[in-house]
Amino acid sequence: MTRTPAVLLSLLTALFLVAFSDGVQGAAVSADQKDVKAAEPQEHNSRVFMSGLDASSFFKRRSRRSIKSQYELNVEQRQRLAADEQRREYREEQRNEYENYVEEVRDEQEERTREKTEQWREFHYDGLYRWYQYTRHHV
């Protein structure tokens, strides 16, 4: 029962696409429109695909087992170095952010500890002893 709305929605969507798409037109298409539509795919194909001679020379120039040219090796090496540099910068930035975060947390913790220590001293101070005795380091 739950699939019925989904099936109806998909059927209505398909019907809508078929009814209102530009590709589907009536039988009365003028000759001018046929010529324009016939010219568009050729122009589009020429931009996307290379000619047969270029394609065959591309595959002849480099088979699967042939060595890469020095230019190709240099380009790949530059890409590797650029990726390494980006990775290094990203990790350095992440490390700096983490160090800043840790420093802030440590400072907050030290501030809370200092405040608690001062409150403890004020609560336990009886007026007889000096403050510096609480801060002495016992050996």
PAZAPA-4460 file (N, C-alpha, C; in steps of 0.05 Angstrom, whole numbers, plus 32768, in hexadecimal, padded with zeros to 4 digits):
% residues 139
    n_x    n_y    n_z   ca_x   ca_y   ca_z    c_x    c_y    c_z   seq   type   mol
   8010   7FE8   8000   8000   8000   8000   8011   8019   8000     1      M     A
   8029   8018   800C   803A   802F   800D   8048   8034   7FF3     2      T     A
   8049   8020   7FE2   8057   8024   7FC8   8044   8031   7FB4     3      R     A
   802A   8030   7FB8   8017   803A   7FA4   801B   8058   7F9F     4      T     A
   801F   8069   7FB3   8024   8086   7FAD   803E   808A   7F9E     5      P     A
   8052   807A   7FA4   806C   807E   7F97   806A   8075   7F79     6      A     A
   805B   8060   7F74   8057   8056   7F58   8047   806B   7F49     7      V     A
   8032   8075   7F55   8021   8089   7F47   8031   80A3   7F42     8      L     A
   8042   80AB   7F54   8052   80C3   7F51   8066   80BF   7F3A     9      L     A
   8072   80A7   7F39   8086   80A2   7F23   8078   80A1   7F08    10      S     A
   8060   8095   7F07   8051   8094   7EEE   8049   80B0   7EE5    11      L     A
   8040   80C0   7EF7   8038   80DC   7EF0   8050   80EC   7EE7    12      L     A
   8067   80E8   7EF4   807F   80F6   7EEC   8088   80EE   7ED0    13      T     A
   8087   80D4   7ECB   808E   80CB   7EB0   807B   80D6   7E9B    14      A     A
   8061   80D6   7EA1   804E   80E1   7E8E   8052   80FE   7E89    15      L     A
   8058   810D   7E9E   805E   812A   7E9C   8076   812F   7E8B    16      F     A
   808C   811F   7E8F   80A4   8123   7E80   809F   811D   7E62    17      L     A
   8090   8108   7E5C   808B   8101   7E40   8079   8116   7E33    18      V     A
   8066   8120   7E42   8053   8133   7E36   8060   814F   7E31    19      A     A
   8072   8157   7E42   807C   8172   7E40   8099   8174   7E37    20      F     A
   80A5   815F   7E2F   80C1   8160   7E26   80C3   816C   7E0A    21      S     A
   80DA   8179   7E04   80DE   8186   7DEB   80E4   8171   7DD5    22      D     A
   80EE   815A   7DDC   80F5   8146   7DC9   80DD   813A   7DBB    23      G     A
   80C6   813A   7DC7   80AE   812F   7DBC   809D   8145   7DB0    24      V     A
   809A   8145   7D96   8089   8159   7D89   8077   814B   7D75    25      Q     A
   8064   815A   7D6C   8051   814E   7D59   805E   8148   7D3E    26      G     A
   804E   813C   7D2C   8059   8133   7D12   805D   814B   7D00    27      A     A
   8050   8162   7D05   8053   8179   7CF3   806B   818A   7CFC    28      A     A
   8083   8181   7CF5   809B   8190   7CFB   80A5   819C   7CE1    29      V     A
   80AC   81B5   7CE2   80B5   81C2   7CC9   80D1   81B8   7CC1    30      S     A
   80D8   81BC   7CA9   80F2   81B3   7C9F   8109   81C2   7CAC    31      A     A
   8104   81DC   7CB3   8119   81EC   7CBF   8121   81E0   7CDA    32      D     A
   810D   81D8   7CE9   8112   81CD   7D04   8122   81B2   7D01    33      Q     A
   811C   81A2   7CEE   812A   8189   7CEA   8148   818E   7CE5    34      K     A
   814D   81A2   7CD4   8169   81A8   7CCD   8179   81B2   7CE6    35      D     A
   816C   81C3   7CF6   8179   81CE   7D0E   817E   81B8   7D22    36      V     A
   816B   81A6   7D26   816F   8190   7D39   8183   817C   7D2F    37      K     A
   8185   8178   7D15   8198   8165   7D0A   81B4   8170   7D0C    38      A     A
   81B8   818A   7D0B   81D2   8196   7D0D   81DD   8197   7D29    39      A     A
   81CB   8199   7D3D   81D4   819C   7D59   81E3   8183   7D63    40      E     A
   81DB   816B   7D5E   81EA   8154   7D69   8206   8152   7D5D    41      P     A
   8209   8159   7D43   8224   8158   7D37   8237   816C   7D44    42      Q     A
   822C   8184   7D49   823C   8198   7D56   8243   8190   7D72    43      E     A
   8230   8184   7D80   8235   817B   7D9B   8249   8165   7D9C    44      H     A
   8247   8152   7D89   8259   813B   7D88   8276   8144   7D82    45      N     A
   8278   8158   7D71   8293   8161   7D6A   82A1   816E   7D82    46      S     A
   8292   817A   7D94   829E   8186   7DAC   82A5   8170   7DC0    47      R     A
   8297   815A   7DC1   829B   8146   7DD6   82AF   8132   7DCD    48      V     A
   82AC   8127   7DB4   82BD   8111   7DAB   82D3   811C   7D98    49      F     A
   82E9   810E   7D98   82FE   8115   7D86   82FB   8105   7D6C    50      M     A
   8308   810E   7D57   8305   8100   7D3D   8313   80E5   7D3E    51      S     A
   830C   80D4   7D2B   8317   80B9   7D2A   8335   80B8   7D28    52      G     A
   8341   80CA   7D18   835E   80CB   7D14   836C   80D2   7D2E    53      L     A
   8360   80E6   7D3C   836C   80EE   7D56   836A   80D7   7D6A    54      D     A
   8354   80C9   7D6A   8350   80B4   7D7D   8364   809D   7D77    55      A     A
   8367   8096   7D5E   8379   8080   7D58   8396   8087   7D5E    56      S     A
   839D   80A0   7D58   83B9   80A8   7D5E   83BD   80AA   7D7C    57      S     A
   83A8   80B0   7D8B   83AB   80B1   7DA9   83B1   8095   7DB3    58      F     A
   83A3   8081   7DA9   83A8   8065   7DB2   83C2   805A   7DA7    59      F     A
   83CA   8062   7D8F   83E3   8058   7D85   83FB   8064   7D94    60      K     A
   83F7   807D   7D9C   840D   808B   7DAA   8413   807E   7DC4    61      R     A
   83FF   8073   7DD2   8404   8069   7DEC   83F4   8050   7DF1    62      R     A
   8401   8039   7DF1   83F3   8020   7DF7   83F3   801C   7E15    63      S     A
   83E8   8005   7E1E   83E6   8000   7E3B   8401   7FFC   7E48    64      R     A
   8413   7FF0   7E3A   842D   7FE9   7E46   8443   7FFC   7E3F    65      R     A
   843D   8010   7E2F   8453   8022   7E28   8459   8035   7E3F    66      S     A
   8471   803F   7E3F   8479   8051   7E55   846E   806C   7E50    67      I     A
   846B   807B   7E65   8460   8096   7E63   8476   80A9   7E5A    68      K     A
   846D   80BD   7E4C   8481   80D1   7E44   848A   80E1   7E5C    69      S     A
   84A0   80EF   7E59   84AB   80FF   7E6F   8497   8115   7E77    70      Q     A
   8489   8120   7E63   8476   8135   7E69   845F   812A   7E7B    71      Y     A
   8455   8112   7E74   8440   8106   7E84   844A   80FF   7EA0    72      E     A
   8462   80F6   7EA2   846E   80F0   7EBD   8470   810A   7ECD    73      L     A
   8479   811F   7EC0   847C   8139   7ECE   8461   8143   7ED8    74      N     A
   844D   8141   7EC6   8432   814A   7ECD   8427   813B   7EE5    75      V     A
   842A   8120   7EE4   8421   8110   7EFB   8430   8116   7F14    76      E     A
   844A   811B   7F12   8459   8122   7F2A   8450   813D   7F35    77      Q     A
   844B   8150   7F24   8441   816A   7F2D   8426   8167   7F3B    78      R     A
   8415   8156   7F30   83FB   8152   7F3D   83FE   8145   7F58    79      Q     A
   8410   8131   7F5A   8416   8125   7F74   8420   8139   7F88    80      R     A
   8433   8149   7F7F   843F   815D   7F92   842A   8171   7F9B    81      L     A
   8418   817A   7F88   8403   818D   7F8F   83F0   8180   7FA3    82      A     A
   83E9   8167   7F9F   83D7   8159   7FB2   83E4   8156   7FCD    83      A     A
   83FE   814F   7FCD   840C   814D   7FE6   840D   8168   7FF5    84      D     A
   8411   817D   7FE6   8412   8198   7FF3   83F7   819F   7FFE    85      E     A
   83E2   819A   7FEF   83C7   819F   7FFA   83C1   818F   8013    86      Q     A
   83C9   8176   8012   83C5   8164   802A   83D5   816F   8041    87      R     A
   83ED   8177   803D   83FE   8181   8052   83F2   819B   805E    88      R     A
   83E9   81AD   804D   83DD   81C6   8057   83C4   81C0   8067    89      E     A
   83B3   81AD   805D   839B   81A7   806B   83A1   819B   8087    90      Y     A
   83B4   8189   8088   83BB   817C   80A2   83C7   8190   80B5    91      R     A
   83D7   81A3   80AA   83E3   81B7   80BB   83CD   81C9   80C7    92      E     A
   83BA   81D0   80B5   83A3   81E1   80BF   8393   81D3   80D4    93      E     A
   838E   81B9   80D0   837F   81AA   80E3   838E   81A8   80FE    94      Q     A
   83A8   81A3   80FC   83B9   81A1   8114   83B9   81BC   8123    95      R     A
   83BB   81D2   8115   83BB   81EC   8122   83A0   81F1   8130    96      N     A
   838A   81EA   8122   8370   81EE   812F   836D   81DD   8148    97      E     A
   8377   81C4   8146   8375   81B3   815E   8387   81BD   8175    98      Y     A
   839F   81C7   816E   83B0   81D2   8183   83A3   81EB   8190    99      E     A
   8396   81FC   8180   8389   8213   818B   8372   820A   819E   100      N     A
   8363   81F6   8195   834D   81EB   81A5   8357   81E0   81C0   101      Y     A
   836D   81D1   81BE   8378   81C5   81D7   8382   81DB   81E9   102      V     A
   838F   81F0   81DE   8398   8206   81EF   8381   8214   81FD   103      E     A
   836B   8219   81EE   8354   8226   81FA   8349   8215   8211   104      E     A
   8346   81FB   820C   833B   81E9   8220   834D   81E9   8239   105      V     A
   8367   81E8   8234   837A   81E7   824A   8379   8201   825A   106      R     A
   8377   8218   824C   8375   8232   825A   835B   8233   826B   107      D     A
   8345   8229   825F   832C   8229   826E   832E   8218   8287   108      E     A
   833A   8201   8284   833D   81EF   829B   834F   81FC   82B0   109      Q     A
   8365   8209   82A8   8376   8216   82BC   8367   822D   82CA   110      E     A
   8356   823B   82BB   8347   8251   82C7   8333   8246   82DC   111      E     A
   8325   8230   82D5   8313   8224   82E8   8321   821A   8301   112      R     A
   8339   820E   82FD   8348   8204   8313   8351   821B   8325   113      T     A
   835A   8231   8319   8363   8248   8328   834C   8253   8338   114      R     A
   8334   8256   832C   831D   8260   833A   8315   824E   8351   115      E     A
   8315   8234   834D   830E   8222   8363   8322   8224   8379   116      K     A
   833C   8227   8372   8351   8229   8387   834D   8243   8397   117      T     A
   8346   8259   838A   8342   8272   8398   8329   826F   83AA   118      E     A
   8314   8262   83A0   82FC   825F   83B1   8303   824E   83C9   119      Q     A
   8312   8239   83C5   831A   8228   83DC   832A   8237   83F0   120      W     A
   833D   8248   83E7   834D   8258   83F9   833C   826C   8409   121      R     A
   8329   8279   83FB   8318   828C   8409   8307   827F   841D   122      E     A
   82FD   8267   8417   82EC   8259   8429   82FB   824F   8442   123      F     A
   8314   8246   843E   8323   823A   8454   8335   824E   8462   124      H     A
   8336   8267   8459   8348   827B   8465   833C   8283   8480   125      Y     A
   834C   8281   8495   8342   8289   84B0   834F   82A2   84BA   126      D     A
   835F   82B0   84AA   836B   82C9   84B1   8385   82C6   84C0   127      G     A
   838D   82AE   84C7   83A6   82AA   84D6   83BE   82A6   84C4   128      L     A
   83BA   829A   84AD   83D0   8293   849C   83D1   82A5   8483   129      Y     A
   83E8   82A9   8479   83EB   82B9   8461   83E4   82A9   8449   130      R     A
   83DD   82B7   8433   83D4   82A9   841A   83EC   829A   840D   131      W     A
   8404   82A5   8410   841A   8298   8401   841F   827C   840A   132      Y     A
   8416   8275   8422   841C   825A   842C   840C   8245   841C   133      Q     A
   83F6   824D   8410   83E6   823A   8400   83F3   8235   83E5   134      Y     A
   8404   8248   83DD   8410   8245   83C2   842C   823A   83C4   135      T     A
   8436   8233   83DC   8451   8228   83DE   8452   820C   83D2   136      R     A
   8468   8206   83C6   846C   81EB   83BC   847A   81DA   83D0   137      H     A
   846F   81C5   83D8   847B   81B3   83EC   848E   81A1   83DE   138      H     A
   84A6   819E   83EA   84BB   818E   83DE   84BA   8172   83EA   139      V     A
***
